[in-house]
Amino acid sequence: MTGATFAQTAAKDRSDANVAVHRDGEWRSSKLIGVDVYNEANEKIGAVEDLIVDKSGRVENVILGVGGFLGMGEHYVAVPMDS
């Protein structure tokens, strides 16, 4: 049995009228995931994998994927957002 398979995506019910524009100093979480993080010596230490949000909605920690090679051996480290 052969046939074509198509991925189905959920329709997003968003209109530009309902989406608030972020202010200076604010970041959309979808734009933070995957961003490379560097230390003071401008050396890449990892990439943002996830965000930890407290009850008030404030980002407390950023989860970084560090180490590894081609997806093997990577581990996660929580770093305070203000760091």
CORVENPE-V524848 format. One record per pair of residues at least 12 apart in sequence whose C-alpha atoms are under 10 Angstrom apart, sorted by the first residue. I is the first residue (numbers start at 1). J is the second residue. D is the distance in whole Angstrom. If there is no record, write none. Layout:
I:J:D + I:J:D
This chain:
29:50:9 + 29:51:8 + 29:59:10 + 30:50:10 + 31:48:10 + 32:47:9 + 32:48:7 + 32:49:8 + 32:50:9 + 32:51:9 + 32:62:10 + 33:47:8 + 33:48:5 + 33:49:5 + 33:50:6 + 33:51:8 + 33:62:10 + 33:63:9 + 33:64:9 + 34:46:9 + 34:47:5 + 34:48:5 + 34:49:6 + 34:50:9 + 34:64:9 + 34:65:9 + 35:47:5 + 35:48:5 + 35:49:8 + 35:64:10 + 36:48:7 + 36:49:10 + 36:64:9 + 36:65:10 + 37:64:8 + 37:65:10 + 37:66:10 + 39:83:10 + 44:66:9 + 45:64:8 + 45:65:8 + 45:66:6 + 45:67:8 + 46:63:10 + 46:64:6 + 46:65:5 + 46:66:4 + 46:67:7 + 46:68:10 + 46:74:9 + 46:75:10 + 46:76:9 + 46:77:9 + 47:62:10 + 47:63:8 + 47:64:5 + 47:65:5 + 47:66:7 + 47:67:10 + 47:76:10 + 48:62:7 + 48:63:6 + 48:64:5 + 48:65:6 + 48:66:9 + 48:76:9 + 48:77:10 + 48:78:10 + 48:79:10 + 49:62:8 + 49:63:5 + 49:64:5 + 49:65:6 + 49:66:10 + 49:76:8 + 49:77:10 + 49:78:10 + 50:62:6 + 50:63:5 + 50:64:7 + 50:65:9 + 50:76:9 + 50:78:9 + 51:63:6 + 51:64:9 + 51:78:9 + 51:79:10 + 51:80:10 + 51:81:9 + 52:78:9 + 52:79:10 + 52:80:9 + 52:81:9 + 58:81:10 + 59:80:9 + 59:81:7 + 59:82:9 + 60:78:9 + 60:79:9 + 60:80:6 + 60:81:6 + 60:82:8 + 61:77:9 + 61:78:6 + 61:79:5 + 61:80:4 + 61:81:5 + 61:82:8 + 61:83:9 + 62:76:10 + 62:77:8 + 62:78:6 + 62:79:5 + 62:80:6 + 62:81:6 + 62:82:9 + 62:83:9 + 63:75:10 + 63:76:6 + 63:77:6 + 63:78:5 + 63:79:6 + 63:80:9 + 63:81:9 + 64:76:5 + 64:77:5 + 64:78:6 + 64:79:7 + 65:77:7 + 65:78:9
